[in-house]
Amino acid sequence: MVGGLNPLAPTSGPTADRQTIAVANDTTVRRGSKCCQLLCSASAAVCVHHAVSAHSSIGCSPPYTDPASTTLEGARITTGGARSPRFEEGFFVEPTVFAGVTADMTIAREEIFGPVASIIAYDDVDQAVALANDTDFGLSGTVFTGDVERGYAMARRIRTGNVSVNGLEMAPNVPFGGFKQSGIGREGGPEGLHAFLEDQAIYLPAGSPRARQE
């Protein structure tokens, strides 16, 4: 399975600090295996900028593409955006936040697999859902809100294999996998065992004792 521009959609509610910490950690600690599209307001964008910039250099999957090239399409780098000066070799890039991103930009359509967050603004929940679903990928997503029921309703509208409300969760007893181009099949949970099992069909003559038992 492959990852895919996972949307994090904050809505109104007293969870701003948790949103900021979660986005920063998911963008950097996981080294971009969960690249983030952050759908948010301007005030939240400032918080994410400071949180992400506090992290040091993170590895970026080859082939390395200079994130700064995204500015040619109109996005703004608010922190990071360059190769790390700490390493002369390898694929290392500074944790980076882009603001002013629109859904048609390359960074919103293709995944970097590096510590990069893209900030896309939205006006209402319907627009946030539309932006989250406007992608060829669909591995996971997150809704942050002060109203869990509202978050649940929004999560059901997001076309990703996994959606968390007020967190970034995974559990071994729950199937994990994506929609669309984010892979086939599941790992974890009973569904994760299906790929290791084989079904067999046995046809018996009609009316035989065993056929009647089955």
HUVEN-V153725 format. One line per field, one symbol per residue. ss: DSSP state (A for helix, B for strand, O for the rest). phi: phi as a letter, one per 20 degrees, with the letter a starting at -180 (. if undefined). psi: psi as a letter, one per 30 degrees, with the letter a starting at -180 (. if undefined). A space follows every 50 residues. Layout:
ss->???
phi->???
psi->???
This chain:
ss->OOOOOBBBBBOOOOOAAAAAAAAAAAAAOOOOOOOBBBBOOAAAAAAAAA AAAOOOOBBOOOOOOOAAAAAAAOOBBBBOOOBOOOOOOOOBBOOBBBBO OOOOOAAAAOOOOOOBBBBBOOOOAAAAAAAAAOOOOOOBBBBBOOOAAA AAAAAOOOOOOBBBBOOOOOOOOOOBOOOOOOOOOOBOOAAAAAAAOOOO OOOOOOOOAAAAAO
phi->.dealffddfdfqecfffgffffffffdfelnfcfddeebefffffffgf ffffeefcfcffffdfgfffffeofdeebmncfffececndccfgccddm edfefgfedceelbfcddddebdbfgffffffeebedaebbbddaedfff ffffgfeeecfccddlrcdbbfedfcrddleeocnccnmgffegfddcec ddddgfnfgfffff
psi->klaiikkjjkaklhgeeeeeeeeeefeeeghgfikkjjjlleeeeeeeee eefflakkkkklkkkjfffffffflkkfkbglkkffkflaikkkkkkklg klffleffflkfhlikkkjkkleleeeeeeeefilfliellkkklfjeee eeeeeffkilfkkljhlikkkfgkkklllbghlkalkllefffefglkkk kkklkkfleeeee.
